[in-house]
Amino acid sequence: MPIIHALIKANFTPIIASDGDALLFLQKEFPLLKSYTLPSYNIKYNKNGKSLKNKLLFSVPSIISAVKKEKQIVSEIVAKNNICGIISDNRFGVYSSKIPSVYITHQVNVFSGNTSFITSKIHQNIIRKFDECWVPDIKEKPNLSGKLSYLNKESLNLKFIGVLSRFKKSKKKLKYDLLVVLSGVEPQRSLLEIKLLEELKYFEGKVLFVRGVLSNVEKLNAPEQIKIENYLLSAELEKAMIESKIIVARSGYSTIMDLAVLGKKAFFIPTPGQFEQEYLAQHLSENLIAPFSKQESFTELDFDNLKYFNGFDTLKTEVNLDIFSLFNTK
C-alpha cells in the first residue's frame, strides 16, 4: 500500500494484479485502480505445523505451474497497457524483459530449518531475474528483518528502502487494553482464534478482537468485555491499533512494520511451522522488543512477560520517490 500511494504521488498510475484475499483487500483499498487476477500458488496448510515443510515441497509443482501462467498473464498485461515498469511483491513470475522489473522482499534468505541454504539459494536465483530487489527495512543493525535480509557478499542488486507501512502514528486516548489482530491462512487462523477466545474468556480488561475474515460470515459470540469485528479497513485498523495498549498478532513482517511505525507494545504468536515468523519472533524477543509464545502452549499468563520488553521504537515510512527513476527509462 505505501508503494502504491508513493507511485500515485510520483504521477504514475498503478495497475494491481494479485489473487485471493490479497486481491480483494487491494480492490477494497484502491477501488478506482484497474486490477487483474493472477493464478494462485495453491500452497496448502494443515493443522500440524511440523509437517508444513513437506506440504510446501508437495506444492512445488503447483507453484511452478502458477509461475508459468502468471508470466503469460504479465506479458498480456504489458502488451495491453502502457506500462513502464513492474513491481513484484514476492511473485516469482511477475517480471518482463521488455521493461524494468523490481522484486520486493525482506527474505533474501529463506529459512526452512536444515534446508535453509538450499531454499535461500533458490530464492536468490529468482531475485537475479529482476533488475533490482527492494528490501523494506533499514540496512543498519539491529533492523527488523535481521538475518533474513543479510548477505555476506552483495551479489544481488539490493536497495534498502526503509520500513513500509500503511499507517502513521498519531495521539489518541487509549480505548482498549488488548487488540487481537488475526491473519494468515487456514486452518491455523481458526485454530488460534479458538485458542485466544478461550484464554481471554476471563481477561480483566477491554478487548477488540479482529478476526481477519473478509467474507460475509456471522460474528462470533464472546464475553461482554470482548468486542468482535470480522474485518477492519486500513483507516479503522490504524485507529484501533493506536487506541490499544497491547497488540496480539502473528509475527508476519507487514504486521511488524506496522507496529514499528506506530511504536506499539506487542505480543506475538507465530504461525506453527512458518520458519520466517518463528525467526522474526525470536529476533524481536532477543532484542527486547516483544515477547512471543508458541500457539499450542499459549496461555493468558504469558502476557505477564510484557513487562520485561520495551516495545517498538517509532519508525517512519518515507518512500524516496527517486527509487522510481528506474521506470523513467522507457
Buried (B, 14 or more C-beta within 10 A) or exposed (E): BBBBBBBEEBEBEBBBBBBBBEBBBBEEBBEEBEBBEBBBBEBEBBEEBEEBBEBBEEBEEBBEEBBEBBBEBBBEBBEEEEBBBBBBBEBBBBBBEEBBBBBBBBBBBBBBEEBBEEBBEBBBEBBEEBBBBBBBBBEEEEBBBBEBBEEEEEEBBBBBBBBBBBBEBEEEEEBBBBBBBBBBEEEBBEBBBEBBBEBBEEBEEBBBBBBBBEEEEEEBEBEEBBBBBBBBEBEEBBBBBBBBBBBBBBBBBBBBBBBBBBEBBBBBBBBBBBBBBBBBBBBBBEBEBBBBBEBEEBEBEBBEBBEEBEBBEEBEBEBEEEBBEBBEEE
